[in-house]
Amino acid sequence: MKTLQTLGYLAASLWFAAPGSQAQVEINISGAVAFRDTAYHAIRALFGANLTSENTANQLNVPVTENKSSALKATWTGKIPQLFGQQDVIVRAFYNGAVAGVQDLAQNRNVSFLASSTQGDVTQVSLPSDIAFSSIFQQATEFTEPVLEDRLFGATPINLVRSTSALTLDITNITAHQLRTLAANGSVPASFLTGNSNDTQTVYFINRDPTAGQRVTLFLNAGFTGEPISYRLDPGGSGQYVVDIGQAPTFIPGRNPNQIAESLASSAQPAISYLISADSFNLLNGGRNVIAYDGYKAFNGVFNNVGNDYSPIINGQYSLWVYEHLLNRTTASGNVRTFLDALVAAIGQELQTSFSTIPSSRLRVERQADGAPVAPIE
């Protein structure tokens, strides 16, 4: 009898405690650097007025307090009543690259996130990712198993960009053939790109880091299959370019968007690289360094940060673009799926007024794989 009474008291105490005890919802996101601006605004829109705090930092865990949508790490806390009632919600993001994001999900790999949403606190926490942004199909990576669930929500241009010092040279276009030569050699005479024999300067190639989906797409699109040679700014401070030997732990040559933009803006030596549309405006000379690829730019008119005419992509003349993907495991929890559905919808709203990304519903062409030919949608 005493046992039954004890069980009854325990059950009653649990019943009365239940309404006041709300489990915390945690969502962890990794993947493509290209979509961090869109993701930032969409996630903040989900929290709305119920956002309590946010913390942003770069890949070296240095706090970012300006242009926070360009930060590579972010953690938000607050409530999202329309999804999770009065439960506390924490969303963590580390945009570590499209390939890395696919690997995170496929291999259940831990990712280093900002532990706190207090701005300036760079304490890290290592947790598995639930969702990954990607600018490439899973099949374009080496991490093809297990198959992940994939949602396409938009298209983002990749722009070829020249250094500010190269604005005096008549480098206005680069062909796929010229790009293959540049990547294979790491540098070419300026005359190879301008057709003017008096242009004797050397033009250097700065490549994206190995986890970037844009790197995969660029080389697939241009038909480059070799080992690229690329350059970086001299870490000794000379302002000159030196051969890029990569960074630990992979030591595969390549730089992130902020490093590329810094190099192209500051060195007196001419160079060519590539950035997604938002970065080519926000990080580099207000978009004035964009050049054409195979005779076309991704946009008509003057590139701006309000709204652009992306007819060359929409109609199929410009092929250097990537689908925007959101990936999750087939075993994703109910909370993850609820958040993901809402995130896709919020991104859809964000893209309606985006200056840098095109909603997939506006495309009149499609492709079946990264770098594959574009064809009219039937």
C-alpha positions, -999 to 999 in steps of 0.1 A, spaced: 0 0 0 28 24 9 44 16 -24 13 25 -43 9 58 -23 45 67 -31 40 60 -68 8 81 -67 26 110 -51 54 108 -76 30 107 -106 11 137 -92 43 157 -87 54 149 -123 20 159 -136 20 193 -119 56 199 -129 50 192 -166 33 224 -176 62 245 -163 90 224 -176 98 232 -212 126 213 -230 150 235 -249 150 231 -287 185 230 -302 192 233 -340 228 231 -354 236 242 -389 267 239 -410 277 241 -446 280 265 -475 296 299 -469 277 312 -499 244 313 -482 253 328 -448 237 362 -457 204 346 -467 205 323 -437 212 351 -413 182 371 -423 159 341 -426 168 328 -391 163 362 -375 129 365 -392 119 332 -376 127 345 -342 113 380 -349 107 401 -318 113 370 -297 151 369 -304 168 373 -270 205 376 -282 229 367 -310 266 362 -311 287 363 -343 323 356 -351 346 347 -380 363 314 -386 391 323 -363 366 330 -335 372 367 -336 339 386 -328 321 402 -357 301 433 -347 296 449 -381 281 434 -413 270 405 -390 253 387 -419 288 380 -433 299 362 -401 309 325 -405 297 316 -370 266 326 -353 245 315 -323 210 328 -316 187 323 -286 151 332 -280 116 318 -287 99 308 -320 63 306 -307 48 297 -341 69 265 -341 78 256 -306 55 275 -283 72 289 -252 102 266 -254 136 282 -254 153 278 -288 190 279 -296 202 279 -332 239 275 -339 256 280 -373 291 275 -386 294 280 -424 324 258 -429 319 251 -466 294 231 -487 316 200 -490 323 201 -452 286 204 -445 278 173 -465 306 155 -447 292 167 -413 259 150 -420 271 119 -438 297 111 -412 279 124 -381 309 146 -376 311 171 -348 313 208 -356 328 236 -336 300 262 -328 298 293 -306 285 279 -273 269 312 -262 247 338 -278 263 365 -258 281 388 -282 319 385 -278 319 352 -260 339 329 -283 338 298 -261 333 268 -284 311 237 -282 315 206 -303 282 191 -316 269 172 -346 251 193 -373 214 187 -380 211 207 -412 236 216 -439 235 243 -465 252 232 -497 259 248 -531 265 214 -547 247 181 -550 257 155 -525 268 133 -555 294 159 -565 313 152 -532 331 121 -520 305 117 -492 277 101 -512 265 77 -485 242 76 -467 219 95 -491 207 128 -475 173 145 -481 178 175 -503 156 206 -509 164 231 -536 153 266 -529 172 290 -552 202 297 -575 232 318 -567 256 333 -593 294 328 -590 311 359 -603 347 360 -617 364 390 -601 396 409 -608 418 427 -584 413 465 -580 449 469 -593 438 452 -625 411 478 -633 437 497 -654 441 465 -676 415 457 -702 405 424 -685 367 424 -690 361 387 -698 377 353 -692 368 322 -712 366 287 -699 397 279 -719 416 308 -704 404 298 -669 417 263 -673 451 277 -684 451 301 -654 442 274 -629 468 249 -643 496 274 -642 486 297 -613 495 328 -633 495 340 -669 508 371 -687 481 398 -688 483 399 -726 469 363 -726 437 378 -712 436 412 -729 451 405 -763 474 435 -760 511 426 -763 520 457 -743 503 442 -712 534 425 -697 523 422 -661 516 388 -645 481 380 -635 477 356 -605 450 331 -597 435 330 -561 415 299 -555 387 291 -530 394 268 -501 389 230 -507 356 228 -487 339 254 -510 312 241 -533 319 271 -556 354 256 -562 338 223 -573 313 240 -595 338 264 -612 361 236 -623 333 214 -634 318 242 -654 351 251 -670 361 215 -677 392 217 -655 403 183 -641 439 189 -630 455 201 -598 451 238 -596 480 261 -587 470 292 -568 485 322 -550 479 341 -518 492 373 -503 526 370 -487 520 364 -450 553 383 -444 535 415 -454 553 423 -486 521 429 -505 532 404 -532 517 372 -542 533 339 -532 524 303 -540 496 291 -517 506 259 -499 473 257 -480 464 257 -444 464 231 -416 452 204 -414 448 196 -451 474 219 -467 453 221 -498 457 255 -514 428 279 -512 414 309 -494 380 319 -479 360 348 -493 372 374 -468 409 365 -475 403 366 -513 386 400 -511 414 414 -489 440 401 -514 422 415 -544 417 449 -528 451 455 -513 478 440 -536 494 461 -563 497 430 -584 468 420 -607 449 388 -599 417 370 -607 395 349 -584 358 342 -579 331 350 -553 294 345 -550 273 375 -559 267 389 -524 304 387 -515 315 403 -548 295 433 -538 297 434 -500 334 425 -498 350 439 -529 346 474 -543 308 474 -545 307 449 -573 328 470 -597 355 442 -601 332 417 -617 342 405 -652 323 384 -677 327 346 -681 325 333 -717 311 366 -729 284 371 -703 279 384 -668 253 369 -645 234 402 -646 224 429 -671 233 465 -664 252 477 -633 255 453 -604 240 468 -573 228 458 -538 191 466 -543 179 445 -572 195 430 -603 183 418 -636 195 381 -637 180 374 -671 213 358 -684 209 331 -657 172 328 -659 172 323 -696 204 302 -699 231 325 -713 252 324 -681 260 290 -667 282 297 -637 257 294 -609 248 269 -582 216 256 -568 210 263 -532 204 231 -512 193 224 -477 202 189 -466 193 168 -436 196 131 -425 166 108 -431 166 102 -394 161 139 -385 140 146 -355 106 162 -355 120 195 -342 146 196 -369 120 189 -396 97 216 -382 124 241 -381 136 231 -416 102 236 -431 99 270 -416 134 279 -426 127 270 -463 96 292 -462 115 321 -446 143 318 -471 116 318 -499 104 352 -486 139 365 -483 147 356 -519 118 376 -532 137 408 -525 173 395 -525 198 414 -547 222 384 -549 201 352 -552 173 341 -575 143 320 -563 142 287 -582 107 294 -593 120 321 -616 144 299 -635 135 289 -670 164 265 -672 176 236 -651 206 213 -647 208 178 -634 242 180 -618 269 205 -609 286 219 -640 262 201 -663 248 219 -693 217 240 -686 186 232 -705 151 247 -709 126 236 -683 100 216 -702 
